[in-house]
Amino acid sequence: MNAHAFTSDVAFTPTVKAIQARKGSRQSYARVEERGGWQGVITPDLAAFIALQTSVFLSTANSDGQPYIQHRGGPAGFLKVLDDKTIGFADFSGNRQFITQGNLTDNPQAFLFLIDYMLRQRIKIWGTARVVENDAELMAKLMPRDYKARPEQVILFTVSAWDANCPQHIPQRFEAADVATALGERDRRIEQLEQEVLRLKAASKGTDEE
């Protein structure tokens, strides 16, 4: 059970609130708290956003508080919403340092950062995470179909609170596949127009000869 008075207290500690008060933003965040704080469950809108992502940053900290951020990627849908509190994904084999797994063994507190450069939107999710090994059924449920990667284990993330940031200062970028699709559609349209021009020229020439 969340022991905080508000879900946003997972980030807004007394020290943070004191700084907010000193710098003039405490009043606006207090109004958020009056409405109950941030969301504590995965809403349909958040689930839809998660389903589109091909990249995520997972932050953990060891028992000494030393933070670590790990990137994980895959095809859209590799992050799966299992229920209104749980996100799961297959953890693919990488450099085998196992820093994240070691951190989560000592300290389950974790954080997910999702950013969509095309939409210029970012989502921050606080919670806890754990590594699940040797669960073939769960792995099969989370492994993206036909994705060429070797799954090693599963990470399950339990949501405590989440917040959406404004798009300020996020550069707009586009996925290479989306750009290639757009350019392909443009080239097909150009080809169609060129063929139409040739047809009209031929028709016009035939009329002149008459």
Disulfide bonds with the S-S distance in Angstrom:
none
